[in-house]
Protein backbone atom coordinates (compact mmCIF):
# COMPACT_ATOMS: atom_id res chain seq x y z
CA UNK A 1 0.00 0.00 0.00
CA UNK A 2 2.84 2.39 0.84
CA UNK A 3 4.50 1.62 -2.47
CA UNK A 4 1.34 2.46 -4.42
CA UNK A 5 0.85 5.67 -2.45
CA UNK A 6 4.43 6.73 -3.17
CA UNK A 7 4.07 6.04 -6.89
CA UNK A 8 0.77 7.91 -7.03
CA UNK A 9 2.27 10.88 -5.17
CA UNK A 10 5.23 11.01 -7.55
CA UNK A 11 2.93 10.91 -10.58
CA UNK A 12 0.85 13.77 -9.21
CA UNK A 13 3.96 15.84 -8.46
CA UNK A 14 5.25 15.39 -12.01
CA UNK A 15 2.27 17.21 -13.53
CA UNK A 16 2.82 20.90 -14.26
CA UNK A 17 0.81 23.35 -12.22
CA UNK A 18 -0.04 26.73 -13.71
CA UNK A 19 -0.62 29.43 -11.13
CA UNK A 20 0.05 32.69 -12.97
CA UNK A 21 -2.84 34.15 -14.94
CA UNK A 22 -1.03 37.26 -16.16
CA UNK A 23 1.60 35.56 -18.29
CA UNK A 24 3.76 32.55 -18.81
CA UNK A 25 6.77 33.67 -16.80
CA UNK A 26 8.11 36.28 -14.42
CA UNK A 27 11.25 38.41 -14.36
CA UNK A 28 11.07 39.16 -18.08
CA UNK A 29 13.26 42.22 -17.48
CA UNK A 30 16.24 39.86 -17.16
CA UNK A 31 16.02 39.40 -20.94
CA UNK A 32 16.96 43.06 -21.45
CA UNK A 33 20.55 43.77 -22.44
CA UNK A 34 22.65 44.58 -19.36
CA UNK A 35 25.86 45.99 -20.75
CA UNK A 36 26.87 48.27 -23.62
CA UNK A 37 28.94 45.47 -25.09
CA UNK A 38 25.93 43.14 -25.23
CA UNK A 39 23.90 45.92 -26.84
CA UNK A 40 26.58 46.44 -29.49
CA UNK A 41 26.47 42.72 -30.26
CA UNK A 42 22.71 42.76 -30.76
CA UNK A 43 21.95 41.28 -27.34
CA UNK A 44 23.92 38.11 -28.03
CA UNK A 45 26.38 36.65 -25.56
CA UNK A 46 29.90 35.78 -26.61
CA UNK A 47 32.19 33.71 -24.44
CA UNK A 48 35.56 35.30 -24.89
CA UNK A 49 38.04 35.58 -22.07
CA UNK A 50 38.54 39.25 -21.23
CA UNK A 51 37.87 41.84 -18.53
CA UNK A 52 34.12 42.49 -18.89
CA UNK A 53 32.75 41.82 -15.40
CA UNK A 54 29.13 41.91 -16.62
CA UNK A 55 29.77 38.73 -18.64
CA UNK A 56 29.45 36.78 -15.39
CA UNK A 57 25.71 37.49 -15.35
CA UNK A 58 25.32 35.53 -18.58
CA UNK A 59 28.10 32.95 -18.39
CA UNK A 60 29.85 32.48 -15.04
CA UNK A 61 32.64 30.45 -16.63
CA UNK A 62 33.97 33.68 -18.19
CA UNK A 63 34.74 35.16 -14.77
CA UNK A 64 38.51 35.12 -14.28
CA UNK A 65 41.14 36.27 -11.84
CA UNK A 66 41.97 39.33 -13.96
CA UNK A 67 38.59 40.76 -12.91
CA UNK A 68 39.72 41.03 -9.28
CA UNK A 69 38.04 44.04 -7.58
CA UNK A 70 36.39 45.23 -10.79
CA UNK A 71 33.04 46.98 -10.58
CA UNK A 72 30.69 47.70 -13.48
CA UNK A 73 27.63 49.94 -13.23
CA UNK A 74 25.26 50.33 -16.18
CA UNK A 75 22.11 52.44 -16.49
CA UNK A 76 19.67 52.81 -19.36
CA UNK A 77 16.59 54.92 -20.00
CA UNK A 78 14.09 52.69 -21.73
CA UNK A 79 10.71 53.53 -23.23
CA UNK A 80 8.63 56.19 -21.45
CA UNK A 81 9.48 56.47 -17.78
CA UNK A 82 11.02 53.01 -17.64
CA UNK A 83 14.68 52.74 -16.64
CA UNK A 84 16.84 49.76 -15.80
CA UNK A 85 20.38 49.07 -14.73
CA UNK A 86 22.96 46.60 -13.56
CA UNK A 87 25.81 46.57 -11.08
CA UNK A 88 28.36 43.75 -11.05
CA UNK A 89 31.46 43.08 -8.96
CA UNK A 90 34.09 40.32 -9.04
CA UNK A 91 36.55 39.29 -6.35
CA UNK A 92 39.32 36.70 -6.67
CA UNK A 93 39.97 34.36 -3.78
CA UNK A 94 42.45 31.56 -3.11
CA UNK A 95 45.54 32.29 -5.22
CA UNK A 96 43.84 33.14 -8.49
CA UNK A 97 41.91 29.85 -8.70
CA UNK A 98 38.51 30.90 -7.35
CA UNK A 99 36.61 34.04 -8.31
CA UNK A 100 33.28 35.18 -6.91
CA UNK A 101 30.83 37.37 -8.78
CA UNK A 102 28.00 39.45 -7.33
CA UNK A 103 25.43 41.42 -9.27
CA UNK A 104 22.13 43.22 -9.06
CA UNK A 105 19.78 43.98 -11.94
CA UNK A 106 16.77 46.23 -11.53
CA UNK A 107 14.01 47.88 -13.53
CA UNK A 108 11.88 50.85 -12.55
CA UNK A 109 8.55 51.10 -14.37
CA UNK A 110 7.89 54.71 -13.37
CA UNK A 111 4.77 56.06 -11.71
CA UNK A 112 1.15 55.22 -12.45
CA UNK A 113 -2.09 56.98 -11.64
CA UNK A 114 -4.44 54.83 -9.61
CA UNK A 115 -8.20 54.76 -10.12
CA UNK A 116 -11.00 52.99 -8.30
CA UNK A 117 -13.70 50.84 -9.90
CA UNK A 118 -15.78 53.94 -10.78
CA UNK A 119 -12.89 55.74 -12.49
CA UNK A 120 -12.20 58.19 -9.68
CA UNK A 121 -8.51 59.02 -9.15
CA UNK A 122 -7.01 57.54 -5.97
CA UNK A 123 -3.24 57.54 -5.44
CA UNK A 124 -0.12 57.50 -7.57
CA UNK A 125 2.02 54.37 -7.26
CA UNK A 126 5.18 53.00 -8.83
CA UNK A 127 6.43 49.59 -9.79
CA UNK A 128 9.88 48.03 -9.91
CA UNK A 129 11.64 44.68 -9.86
CA UNK A 130 15.10 43.59 -8.80
CA UNK A 131 17.16 40.42 -9.08
CA UNK A 132 20.30 39.56 -7.14
CA UNK A 133 22.87 37.15 -8.49
CA UNK A 134 25.93 35.45 -7.10
CA UNK A 135 28.36 33.46 -9.18
CA UNK A 136 31.39 31.30 -8.64
CA UNK A 137 34.21 30.36 -10.98
CA UNK A 138 36.95 27.81 -10.48
CA UNK A 139 40.07 27.56 -12.62
CA UNK A 140 41.09 23.92 -12.88
CA UNK A 141 44.79 23.95 -11.90
CA UNK A 142 47.39 23.67 -14.66
CA UNK A 143 44.75 23.96 -17.41
CA UNK A 144 42.89 26.67 -19.28
CA UNK A 145 39.51 25.25 -18.24
CA UNK A 146 37.12 27.24 -16.08
CA UNK A 147 33.96 25.99 -14.41
CA UNK A 148 31.31 28.40 -13.18
CA UNK A 149 27.84 28.51 -11.67
CA UNK A 150 25.34 31.27 -10.88
Secondary structure, 3 states (H helix, E strand, C coil): CHHHHHHHHHHHHHCCCCCCCCCCCCCHHHHCCCCHHHHHCCCCCCCCCCCCHHHHHCCHHHCCHHHCCEEEEEEEECCCCCEEEEEEEEEEECCCCEEEEEEEEEEEEEEEEEECCCCCEEEEEEEEEEEEEEEEEEECCCCCCEEEEC
